[in-house]
Structures are given as structure tokens and as C-alpha cells.
Amino acid sequence: MTRLKIRKIGNSLGVVLPKDVLEMLGASEGDAVSFARTAHGIMVSVSDEEGEKLREMAADVMKRRRKALKVLAQ
């Protein structure tokens, strides 16, 4: 378990993630990090903004072209 201290960064508070934690998350500079409360604590995950955009585009295409996709699936 890695323990990090919350520090003052400008007018905010934050933590600096060490290299090993970034590797565990599969994260790098510029990535967005999400936090969710679970029954077991807090879950930290790296958001894949490009992947999310692609999923939204695919959902839109599937919604608009439902009949054509249904015919192709047969």
C-alpha cells in the first residue's frame, strides 16, 4: 500500500503520484483520473477520453442505423 500526503498546491490541495502508482494505474501526464465510492472504499481509475468518444460515436451510429445493422447481422 502506498501512502501519500495531501499538500497545498497553489490555492488547492492535492497529491503527487509517484512513478510506481502511475504504473499501477496505467496513467501518464494529461490523463484524467476518476474516483468512485464503493462498498470496499474508493476506486480510482484512469478515464480514457478518446475511448469514451469512440463509444459515444458507435452508440449514435447504432441508434441511427439500427435497421441496417439488424439486416447485416442476419
PyMOL Python script that loads the backbone (N, CA, C, O; Angstrom):
from pymol import cmd

cmd.read_pdbstr("""\
ATOM      1  N   MET A   1       0.844  -1.179   0.000  1.00  0.00           N
ATOM      2  CA  MET A   1       0.000   0.000   0.000  1.00  0.00           C
ATOM      3  C   MET A   1       0.886   1.239   0.000  1.00  0.00           C
ATOM      4  O   MET A   1       1.851   1.327   0.760  1.00  0.00           O
ATOM      5  N   THR A   2       0.553   2.178  -0.848  1.00  0.00           N
ATOM      6  CA  THR A   2       1.288   3.431  -0.928  1.00  0.00           C
ATOM      7  C   THR A   2       0.524   4.500  -0.166  1.00  0.00           C
ATOM      8  O   THR A   2      -0.679   4.667  -0.369  1.00  0.00           O
ATOM      9  N   ARG A   3       1.204   5.218   0.702  1.00  0.00           N
ATOM     10  CA  ARG A   3       0.586   6.324   1.441  1.00  0.00           C
ATOM     11  C   ARG A   3       1.109   7.628   0.885  1.00  0.00           C
ATOM     12  O   ARG A   3       2.317   7.812   0.738  1.00  0.00           O
ATOM     13  N   LEU A   4       0.197   8.535   0.575  1.00  0.00           N
ATOM     14  CA  LEU A   4       0.576   9.836   0.037  1.00  0.00           C
ATOM     15  C   LEU A   4       0.034  10.925   0.951  1.00  0.00           C
ATOM     16  O   LEU A   4      -1.032  10.773   1.548  1.00  0.00           O
ATOM     17  N   LYS A   5       0.764  12.010   1.054  1.00  0.00           N
ATOM     18  CA  LYS A   5       0.335  13.140   1.868  1.00  0.00           C
ATOM     19  C   LYS A   5      -0.376  14.165   1.013  1.00  0.00           C
ATOM     20  O   LYS A   5       0.058  14.464  -0.099  1.00  0.00           O
ATOM     21  N   ILE A   6      -1.457  14.700   1.523  1.00  0.00           N
ATOM     22  CA  ILE A   6      -2.161  15.793   0.847  1.00  0.00           C
ATOM     23  C   ILE A   6      -1.381  17.066   1.146  1.00  0.00           C
ATOM     24  O   ILE A   6      -1.058  17.358   2.297  1.00  0.00           O
ATOM     25  N   ARG A   7      -1.087  17.814   0.091  1.00  0.00           N
ATOM     26  CA  ARG A   7      -0.271  19.025   0.225  1.00  0.00           C
ATOM     27  C   ARG A   7      -0.977  20.208  -0.413  1.00  0.00           C
ATOM     28  O   ARG A   7      -1.861  20.045  -1.253  1.00  0.00           O
ATOM     29  N   LYS A   8      -0.582  21.369  -0.011  1.00  0.00           N
ATOM     30  CA  LYS A   8      -1.094  22.595  -0.622  1.00  0.00           C
ATOM     31  C   LYS A   8      -0.373  22.804  -1.949  1.00  0.00           C
ATOM     32  O   LYS A   8       0.857  22.833  -2.001  1.00  0.00           O
ATOM     33  N   ILE A   9      -1.145  22.950  -3.013  1.00  0.00           N
ATOM     34  CA  ILE A   9      -0.591  23.223  -4.339  1.00  0.00           C
ATOM     35  C   ILE A   9      -1.302  24.470  -4.846  1.00  0.00           C
ATOM     36  O   ILE A   9      -2.451  24.392  -5.281  1.00  0.00           O
ATOM     37  N   GLY A  10      -0.638  25.610  -4.796  1.00  0.00           N
ATOM     38  CA  GLY A  10      -1.285  26.878  -5.134  1.00  0.00           C
ATOM     39  C   GLY A  10      -2.381  27.163  -4.128  1.00  0.00           C
ATOM     40  O   GLY A  10      -2.131  27.166  -2.923  1.00  0.00           O
ATOM     41  N   ASN A  11      -3.608  27.407  -4.614  1.00  0.00           N
ATOM     42  CA  ASN A  11      -4.742  27.647  -3.725  1.00  0.00           C
ATOM     43  C   ASN A  11      -5.555  26.380  -3.479  1.00  0.00           C
ATOM     44  O   ASN A  11      -6.629  26.440  -2.879  1.00  0.00           O
ATOM     45  N   SER A  12      -5.054  25.241  -3.934  1.00  0.00           N
ATOM     46  CA  SER A  12      -5.771  23.971  -3.815  1.00  0.00           C
ATOM     47  C   SER A  12      -4.980  22.993  -2.972  1.00  0.00           C
ATOM     48  O   SER A  12      -3.870  23.283  -2.525  1.00  0.00           O
ATOM     49  N   LEU A  13      -5.576  21.822  -2.763  1.00  0.00           N
ATOM     50  CA  LEU A  13      -4.886  20.718  -2.111  1.00  0.00           C
ATOM     51  C   LEU A  13      -4.750  19.595  -3.121  1.00  0.00           C
ATOM     52  O   LEU A  13      -5.608  19.436  -3.989  1.00  0.00           O
ATOM     53  N   GLY A  14      -3.679  18.811  -3.021  1.00  0.00           N
ATOM     54  CA  GLY A  14      -3.501  17.723  -3.970  1.00  0.00           C
ATOM     55  C   GLY A  14      -2.458  16.740  -3.504  1.00  0.00           C
ATOM     56  O   GLY A  14      -1.844  16.905  -2.449  1.00  0.00           O
ATOM     57  N   VAL A  15      -2.267  15.708  -4.315  1.00  0.00           N
ATOM     58  CA  VAL A  15      -1.230  14.722  -4.060  1.00  0.00           C
ATOM     59  C   VAL A  15      -0.393  14.579  -5.322  1.00  0.00           C
ATOM     60  O   VAL A  15      -0.884  14.773  -6.434  1.00  0.00           O
ATOM     61  N   VAL A  16       0.860  14.241  -5.135  1.00  0.00           N
ATOM     62  CA  VAL A  16       1.755  13.964  -6.257  1.00  0.00           C
ATOM     63  C   VAL A  16       1.866  12.449  -6.339  1.00  0.00           C
ATOM     64  O   VAL A  16       2.258  11.796  -5.372  1.00  0.00           O
ATOM     65  N   LEU A  17       1.519  11.889  -7.504  1.00  0.00           N
ATOM     66  CA  LEU A  17       1.543  10.441  -7.668  1.00  0.00           C
ATOM     67  C   LEU A  17       2.938   9.982  -8.081  1.00  0.00           C
ATOM     68  O   LEU A  17       3.463  10.433  -9.100  1.00  0.00           O
ATOM     69  N   PRO A  18       3.538   9.095  -7.305  1.00  0.00           N
ATOM     70  CA  PRO A  18       4.854   8.595  -7.672  1.00  0.00           C
ATOM     71  C   PRO A  18       4.774   7.672  -8.892  1.00  0.00           C
ATOM     72  O   PRO A  18       3.703   7.193  -9.263  1.00  0.00           O
ATOM     73  N   LYS A  19       5.919   7.442  -9.491  1.00  0.00           N
ATOM     74  CA  LYS A  19       6.008   6.666 -10.724  1.00  0.00           C
ATOM     75  C   LYS A  19       5.367   5.281 -10.586  1.00  0.00           C
ATOM     76  O   LYS A  19       4.677   4.835 -11.503  1.00  0.00           O
ATOM     77  N   ASP A  20       5.582   4.588  -9.454  1.00  0.00           N
ATOM     78  CA  ASP A  20       5.021   3.243  -9.289  1.00  0.00           C
ATOM     79  C   ASP A  20       3.492   3.262  -9.240  1.00  0.00           C
ATOM     80  O   ASP A  20       2.850   2.329  -9.721  1.00  0.00           O
ATOM     81  N   VAL A  21       2.908   4.307  -8.668  1.00  0.00           N
ATOM     82  CA  VAL A  21       1.450   4.423  -8.625  1.00  0.00           C
ATOM     83  C   VAL A  21       0.915   4.695 -10.032  1.00  0.00           C
ATOM     84  O   VAL A  21      -0.098   4.123 -10.433  1.00  0.00           O
ATOM     85  N   LEU A  22       1.594   5.564 -10.776  1.00  0.00           N
ATOM     86  CA  LEU A  22       1.185   5.830 -12.157  1.00  0.00           C
ATOM     87  C   LEU A  22       1.243   4.561 -12.994  1.00  0.00           C
ATOM     88  O   LEU A  22       0.372   4.329 -13.832  1.00  0.00           O
ATOM     89  N   GLU A  23       2.258   3.746 -12.774  1.00  0.00           N
ATOM     90  CA  GLU A  23       2.367   2.477 -13.497  1.00  0.00           C
ATOM     91  C   GLU A  23       1.229   1.534 -13.129  1.00  0.00           C
ATOM     92  O   GLU A  23       0.679   0.858 -13.999  1.00  0.00           O
ATOM     93  N   MET A  24       0.868   1.483 -11.838  1.00  0.00           N
ATOM     94  CA  MET A  24      -0.255   0.638 -11.402  1.00  0.00           C
ATOM     95  C   MET A  24      -1.552   1.053 -12.090  1.00  0.00           C
ATOM     96  O   MET A  24      -2.360   0.208 -12.478  1.00  0.00           O
ATOM     97  N   LEU A  25      -1.743   2.369 -12.237  1.00  0.00           N
ATOM     98  CA  LEU A  25      -2.956   2.897 -12.870  1.00  0.00           C
ATOM     99  C   LEU A  25      -2.892   2.830 -14.395  1.00  0.00           C
ATOM    100  O   LEU A  25      -3.920   2.905 -15.068  1.00  0.00           O
ATOM    101  N   GLY A  26      -1.699   2.690 -14.927  1.00  0.00           N
ATOM    102  CA  GLY A  26      -1.548   2.771 -16.380  1.00  0.00           C
ATOM    103  C   GLY A  26      -1.784   4.188 -16.856  1.00  0.00           C
ATOM    104  O   GLY A  26      -2.335   4.410 -17.934  1.00  0.00           O
ATOM    105  N   ALA A  27      -1.363   5.148 -16.043  1.00  0.00           N
ATOM    106  CA  ALA A  27      -1.626   6.558 -16.304  1.00  0.00           C
ATOM    107  C   ALA A  27      -0.347   7.300 -16.652  1.00  0.00           C
ATOM    108  O   ALA A  27       0.759   6.878 -16.317  1.00  0.00           O
ATOM    109  N   SER A  28      -0.537   8.416 -17.333  1.00  0.00           N
ATOM    110  CA  SER A  28       0.592   9.294 -17.631  1.00  0.00           C
ATOM    111  C   SER A  28       0.095  10.736 -17.625  1.00  0.00           C
ATOM    112  O   SER A  28      -1.096  10.994 -17.454  1.00  0.00           O
ATOM    113  N   GLU A  29       1.011  11.656 -17.812  1.00  0.00           N
ATOM    114  CA  GLU A  29       0.682  13.084 -17.772  1.00  0.00           C
ATOM    115  C   GLU A  29      -0.439  13.404 -18.754  1.00  0.00           C
ATOM    116  O   GLU A  29      -0.408  12.975 -19.907  1.00  0.00           O
ATOM    117  N   GLY A  30      -1.419  14.155 -18.289  1.00  0.00           N
ATOM    118  CA  GLY A  30      -2.530  14.579 -19.135  1.00  0.00           C
ATOM    119  C   GLY A  30      -3.749  13.681 -19.043  1.00  0.00           C
ATOM    120  O   GLY A  30      -4.826  14.069 -19.494  1.00  0.00           O
ATOM    121  N   ASP A  31      -3.609  12.472 -18.464  1.00  0.00           N
ATOM    122  CA  ASP A  31      -4.760  11.579 -18.318  1.00  0.00           C
ATOM    123  C   ASP A  31      -5.707  12.120 -17.251  1.00  0.00           C
ATOM    124  O   ASP A  31      -5.285  12.800 -16.315  1.00  0.00           O
ATOM    125  N   ALA A  32      -6.989  11.810 -17.405  1.00  0.00           N
ATOM    126  CA  ALA A  32      -7.987  12.182 -16.408  1.00  0.00           C
ATOM    127  C   ALA A  32      -8.184  11.017 -15.450  1.00  0.00           C
ATOM    128  O   ALA A  32      -8.221   9.863 -15.879  1.00  0.00           O
ATOM    129  N   VAL A  33      -8.311  11.300 -14.171  1.00  0.00           N
ATOM    130  CA  VAL A  33      -8.487  10.274 -13.150  1.00  0.00           C
ATOM    131  C   VAL A  33      -9.875  10.430 -12.544  1.00  0.00           C
ATOM    132  O   VAL A  33     -10.302  11.538 -12.221  1.00  0.00           O
ATOM    133  N   SER A  34     -10.579   9.302 -12.393  1.00  0.00           N
ATOM    134  CA  SER A  34     -11.923   9.307 -11.812  1.00  0.00           C
ATOM    135  C   SER A  34     -11.897   8.596 -10.466  1.00  0.00           C
ATOM    136  O   SER A  34     -11.121   7.664 -10.257  1.00  0.00           O
ATOM    137  N   PHE A  35     -12.756   9.050  -9.557  1.00  0.00           N
ATOM    138  CA  PHE A  35     -12.878   8.451  -8.236  1.00  0.00           C
ATOM    139  C   PHE A  35     -14.335   8.059  -8.021  1.00  0.00           C
ATOM    140  O   PHE A  35     -15.244   8.825  -8.342  1.00  0.00           O
ATOM    141  N   ALA A  36     -14.555   6.857  -7.474  1.00  0.00           N
ATOM    142  CA  ALA A  36     -15.920   6.401  -7.190  1.00  0.00           C
ATOM    143  C   ALA A  36     -15.927   5.719  -5.825  1.00  0.00           C
ATOM    144  O   ALA A  36     -15.018   4.957  -5.495  1.00  0.00           O
ATOM    145  N   ARG A  37     -16.949   5.998  -5.047  1.00  0.00           N
ATOM    146  CA  ARG A  37     -17.100   5.354  -3.739  1.00  0.00           C
ATOM    147  C   ARG A  37     -17.720   3.980  -3.965  1.00  0.00           C
ATOM    148  O   ARG A  37     -18.722   3.857  -4.669  1.00  0.00           O
ATOM    149  N   THR A  38     -17.130   2.951  -3.372  1.00  0.00           N
ATOM    150  CA  THR A  38     -17.661   1.592  -3.464  1.00  0.00           C
ATOM    151  C   THR A  38     -17.883   1.057  -2.054  1.00  0.00           C
ATOM    152  O   THR A  38     -17.558   1.718  -1.068  1.00  0.00           O
ATOM    153  N   ALA A  39     -18.435  -0.135  -1.972  1.00  0.00           N
ATOM    154  CA  ALA A  39     -18.654  -0.756  -0.665  1.00  0.00           C
ATOM    155  C   ALA A  39     -17.326  -1.059   0.027  1.00  0.00           C
ATOM    156  O   ALA A  39     -17.284  -1.204   1.249  1.00  0.00           O
ATOM    157  N   HIS A  40     -16.244  -1.157  -0.745  1.00  0.00           N
ATOM    158  CA  HIS A  40     -14.934  -1.512  -0.197  1.00  0.00           C
ATOM    159  C   HIS A  40     -13.998  -0.324  -0.031  1.00  0.00           C
ATOM    160  O   HIS A  40     -12.862  -0.498   0.411  1.00  0.00           O
ATOM    161  N   GLY A  41     -14.446   0.873  -0.375  1.00  0.00           N
ATOM    162  CA  GLY A  41     -13.596   2.058  -0.261  1.00  0.00           C
ATOM    163  C   GLY A  41     -13.752   2.951  -1.478  1.00  0.00           C
ATOM    164  O   GLY A  41     -14.852   3.099  -2.010  1.00  0.00           O
ATOM    165  N   ILE A  42     -12.671   3.536  -1.910  1.00  0.00           N
ATOM    166  CA  ILE A  42     -12.678   4.430  -3.066  1.00  0.00           C
ATOM    167  C   ILE A  42     -11.969   3.738  -4.225  1.00  0.00           C
ATOM    168  O   ILE A  42     -10.863   3.223  -4.065  1.00  0.00           O
ATOM    169  N   MET A  43     -12.606   3.729  -5.386  1.00  0.00           N
ATOM    170  CA  MET A  43     -11.999   3.159  -6.581  1.00  0.00           C
ATOM    171  C   MET A  43     -11.425   4.301  -7.411  1.00  0.00           C
ATOM    172  O   MET A  43     -12.100   5.298  -7.664  1.00  0.00           O
ATOM    173  N   VAL A  44     -10.183   4.146  -7.829  1.00  0.00           N
ATOM    174  CA  VAL A  44      -9.504   5.135  -8.667  1.00  0.00           C
ATOM    175  C   VAL A  44      -9.298   4.510 -10.035  1.00  0.00           C
ATOM    176  O   VAL A  44      -8.783   3.397 -10.142  1.00  0.00           O
ATOM    177  N   SER A  45      -9.696   5.220 -11.079  1.00  0.00           N
ATOM    178  CA  SER A  45      -9.482   4.693 -12.424  1.00  0.00           C
ATOM    179  C   SER A  45      -9.081   5.829 -13.360  1.00  0.00           C
ATOM    180  O   SER A  45      -9.393   6.997 -13.127  1.00  0.00           O
ATOM    181  N   VAL A  46      -8.386   5.449 -14.416  1.00  0.00           N
ATOM    182  CA  VAL A  46      -7.956   6.409 -15.420  1.00  0.00           C
ATOM    183  C   VAL A  46      -9.020   6.447 -16.501  1.00  0.00           C
ATOM    184  O   VAL A  46      -9.388   5.413 -17.057  1.00  0.00           O
ATOM    185  N   SER A  47      -9.510   7.638 -16.796  1.00  0.00           N
ATOM    186  CA  SER A  47     -10.530   7.801 -17.822  1.00  0.00           C
ATOM    187  C   SER A  47      -9.866   7.815 -19.185  1.00  0.00           C
ATOM    188  O   SER A  47      -8.853   8.481 -19.401  1.00  0.00           O
ATOM    189  N   ASP A  48     -10.456   7.069 -20.092  1.00  0.00           N
ATOM    190  CA  ASP A  48      -9.967   7.025 -21.465  1.00  0.00           C
ATOM    191  C   ASP A  48     -10.898   7.910 -22.290  1.00  0.00           C
ATOM    192  O   ASP A  48     -11.894   7.431 -22.832  1.00  0.00           O
ATOM    193  N   GLU A  49     -10.573   9.206 -22.386  1.00  0.00           N
ATOM    194  CA  GLU A  49     -11.450  10.157 -23.060  1.00  0.00           C
ATOM    195  C   GLU A  49     -11.625   9.828 -24.536  1.00  0.00           C
ATOM    196  O   GLU A  49     -12.727   9.956 -25.068  1.00  0.00           O
ATOM    197  N   GLU A  50     -10.562   9.407 -25.203  1.00  0.00           N
ATOM    198  CA  GLU A  50     -10.665   9.057 -26.623  1.00  0.00           C
ATOM    199  C   GLU A  50     -11.559   7.833 -26.802  1.00  0.00           C
ATOM    200  O   GLU A  50     -12.393   7.796 -27.707  1.00  0.00           O
ATOM    201  N   GLY A  51     -11.385   6.836 -25.942  1.00  0.00           N
ATOM    202  CA  GLY A  51     -12.222   5.640 -25.995  1.00  0.00           C
ATOM    203  C   GLY A  51     -13.681   5.963 -25.732  1.00  0.00           C
ATOM    204  O   GLY A  51     -14.572   5.402 -26.369  1.00  0.00           O
ATOM    205  N   GLU A  52     -13.924   6.864 -24.798  1.00  0.00           N
ATOM    206  CA  GLU A  52     -15.299   7.268 -24.479  1.00  0.00           C
ATOM    207  C   GLU A  52     -15.943   7.969 -25.672  1.00  0.00           C
ATOM    208  O   GLU A  52     -17.114   7.731 -25.970  1.00  0.00           O
ATOM    209  N   LYS A  53     -15.192   8.825 -26.354  1.00  0.00           N
ATOM    210  CA  LYS A  53     -15.723   9.494 -27.543  1.00  0.00           C
ATOM    211  C   LYS A  53     -16.079   8.479 -28.619  1.00  0.00           C
ATOM    212  O   LYS A  53     -17.119   8.594 -29.267  1.00  0.00           O
ATOM    213  N   LEU A  54     -15.211   7.477 -28.810  1.00  0.00           N
ATOM    214  CA  LEU A  54     -15.480   6.437 -29.806  1.00  0.00           C
ATOM    215  C   LEU A  54     -16.723   5.628 -29.441  1.00  0.00           C
ATOM    216  O   LEU A  54     -17.520   5.294 -30.317  1.00  0.00           O
ATOM    217  N   ARG A  55     -16.897   5.311 -28.155  1.00  0.00           N
ATOM    218  CA  ARG A  55     -18.095   4.577 -27.714  1.00  0.00           C
ATOM    219  C   ARG A  55     -19.355   5.392 -27.963  1.00  0.00           C
ATOM    220  O   ARG A  55     -20.372   4.848 -28.394  1.00  0.00           O
ATOM    221  N   GLU A  56     -19.295   6.694 -27.694  1.00  0.00           N
ATOM    222  CA  GLU A  56     -20.453   7.563 -27.941  1.00  0.00           C
ATOM    223  C   GLU A  56     -20.784   7.615 -29.428  1.00  0.00           C
ATOM    224  O   GLU A  56     -21.954   7.568 -29.806  1.00  0.00           O
ATOM    225  N   MET A  57     -19.752   7.711 -30.277  1.00  0.00           N
ATOM    226  CA  MET A  57     -19.976   7.735 -31.725  1.00  0.00           C
ATOM    227  C   MET A  57     -20.596   6.420 -32.187  1.00  0.00           C
ATOM    228  O   MET A  57     -21.527   6.425 -32.993  1.00  0.00           O
ATOM    229  N   ALA A  58     -20.088   5.293 -31.685  1.00  0.00           N
ATOM    230  CA  ALA A  58     -20.624   3.983 -32.062  1.00  0.00           C
ATOM    231  C   ALA A  58     -22.074   3.846 -31.618  1.00  0.00           C
ATOM    232  O   ALA A  58     -22.898   3.320 -32.366  1.00  0.00           O
ATOM    233  N   ALA A  59     -22.397   4.307 -30.426  1.00  0.00           N
ATOM    234  CA  ALA A  59     -23.773   4.242 -29.933  1.00  0.00           C
ATOM    235  C   ALA A  59     -24.694   5.074 -30.812  1.00  0.00           C
ATOM    236  O   ALA A  59     -25.824   4.671 -31.085  1.00  0.00           O
ATOM    237  N   ASP A  60     -24.219   6.228 -31.253  1.00  0.00           N
ATOM    238  CA  ASP A  60     -25.016   7.091 -32.126  1.00  0.00           C
ATOM    239  C   ASP A  60     -25.278   6.413 -33.472  1.00  0.00           C
ATOM    240  O   ASP A  60     -26.401   6.435 -33.976  1.00  0.00           O
ATOM    241  N   VAL A  61     -24.237   5.812 -34.049  1.00  0.00           N
ATOM    242  CA  VAL A  61     -24.395   5.116 -35.332  1.00  0.00           C
ATOM    243  C   VAL A  61     -25.373   3.945 -35.173  1.00  0.00           C
ATOM    244  O   VAL A  61     -26.240   3.740 -36.023  1.00  0.00           O
ATOM    245  N   MET A  62     -25.232   3.185 -34.093  1.00  0.00           N
ATOM    246  CA  MET A  62     -26.118   2.040 -33.872  1.00  0.00           C
ATOM    247  C   MET A  62     -27.567   2.485 -33.702  1.00  0.00           C
ATOM    248  O   MET A  62     -28.491   1.800 -34.141  1.00  0.00           O
ATOM    249  N   LYS A  63     -27.755   3.628 -33.067  1.00  0.00           N
ATOM    250  CA  LYS A  63     -29.109   4.139 -32.870  1.00  0.00           C
ATOM    251  C   LYS A  63     -29.720   4.582 -34.198  1.00  0.00           C
ATOM    252  O   LYS A  63     -30.876   4.272 -34.488  1.00  0.00           O
ATOM    253  N   ARG A  64     -28.936   5.311 -35.009  1.00  0.00           N
ATOM    254  CA  ARG A  64     -29.452   5.833 -36.278  1.00  0.00           C
ATOM    255  C   ARG A  64     -29.595   4.758 -37.347  1.00  0.00           C
ATOM    256  O   ARG A  64     -30.482   4.850 -38.196  1.00  0.00           O
ATOM    257  N   ARG A  65     -28.752   3.757 -37.322  1.00  0.00           N
ATOM    258  CA  ARG A  65     -28.720   2.729 -38.374  1.00  0.00           C
ATOM    259  C   ARG A  65     -29.150   1.355 -37.859  1.00  0.00           C
ATOM    260  O   ARG A  65     -28.652   0.327 -38.316  1.00  0.00           O
ATOM    261  N   ARG A  66     -30.073   1.351 -36.909  1.00  0.00           N
ATOM    262  CA  ARG A  66     -30.495   0.106 -36.270  1.00  0.00           C
ATOM    263  C   ARG A  66     -31.018  -0.919 -37.271  1.00  0.00           C
ATOM    264  O   ARG A  66     -30.642  -2.090 -37.216  1.00  0.00           O
ATOM    265  N   LYS A  67     -31.881  -0.485 -38.182  1.00  0.00           N
ATOM    266  CA  LYS A  67     -32.467  -1.417 -39.149  1.00  0.00           C
ATOM    267  C   LYS A  67     -31.401  -2.020 -40.057  1.00  0.00           C
ATOM    268  O   LYS A  67     -31.408  -3.228 -40.295  1.00  0.00           O
ATOM    269  N   ALA A  68     -30.498  -1.207 -40.561  1.00  0.00           N
ATOM    270  CA  ALA A  68     -29.446  -1.690 -41.447  1.00  0.00           C
ATOM    271  C   ALA A  68     -28.520  -2.665 -40.711  1.00  0.00           C
ATOM    272  O   ALA A  68     -28.118  -3.681 -41.279  1.00  0.00           O
ATOM    273  N   LEU A  69     -28.185  -2.369 -39.468  1.00  0.00           N
ATOM    274  CA  LEU A  69     -27.329  -3.259 -38.700  1.00  0.00           C
ATOM    275  C   LEU A  69     -28.031  -4.577 -38.406  1.00  0.00           C
ATOM    276  O   LEU A  69     -27.394  -5.630 -38.379  1.00  0.00           O
ATOM    277  N   LYS A  70     -29.338  -4.523 -38.187  1.00  0.00           N
ATOM    278  CA  LYS A  70     -30.106  -5.738 -37.931  1.00  0.00           C
ATOM    279  C   LYS A  70     -30.087  -6.648 -39.148  1.00  0.00           C
ATOM    280  O   LYS A  70     -29.928  -7.861 -39.012  1.00  0.00           O
ATOM    281  N   VAL A  71     -30.252  -6.065 -40.360  1.00  0.00           N
ATOM    282  CA  VAL A  71     -30.217  -6.838 -41.603  1.00  0.00           C
ATOM    283  C   VAL A  71     -28.823  -7.434 -41.817  1.00  0.00           C
ATOM    284  O   VAL A  71     -28.694  -8.592 -42.214  1.00  0.00           O
ATOM    285  N   LEU A  72     -27.787  -6.645 -41.554  1.00  0.00           N
ATOM    286  CA  LEU A  72     -26.415  -7.127 -41.715  1.00  0.00           C
ATOM    287  C   LEU A  72     -26.086  -8.258 -40.742  1.00  0.00           C
ATOM    288  O   LEU A  72     -25.277  -9.131 -41.058  1.00  0.00           O
ATOM    289  N   ALA A  73     -26.696  -8.249 -39.581  1.00  0.00           N
ATOM    290  CA  ALA A  73     -26.420  -9.268 -38.566  1.00  0.00           C
ATOM    291  C   ALA A  73     -27.019 -10.624 -38.931  1.00  0.00           C
ATOM    292  O   ALA A  73     -26.609 -11.648 -38.384  1.00  0.00           O
ATOM    293  N   GLN A  74     -27.976 -10.640 -39.839  1.00  0.00           N
ATOM    294  CA  GLN A  74     -28.635 -11.904 -40.208  1.00  0.00           C
ATOM    295  C   GLN A  74     -27.820 -12.702 -41.106  1.00  0.00           C
ATOM    296  O   GLN A  74     -28.230 -13.791 -41.509  1.00  0.00           O
TER     297      GLN A  74
END
""", "prot")
cmd.dss("prot")
cmd.show_as("cartoon", "prot")
cmd.util.cbc("prot")
cmd.orient("prot")
